């Protein structure tokens, strides 16, 4: 998953780990930027 998030110039990415038909873990990361203190606007895109 890719996310456009306020104050992140290059957006963010997410990895979903699925095990036994359920969500095992969600990992979020930015591209060499600090994560915003407050997220006021975002959009998610499947890649």
ABEGO torsion letter per residue (X at the ends): XBBBBBGBAAEBBBBBBBBGGBBABBBBBBBGBBBBABBABBBBBBX
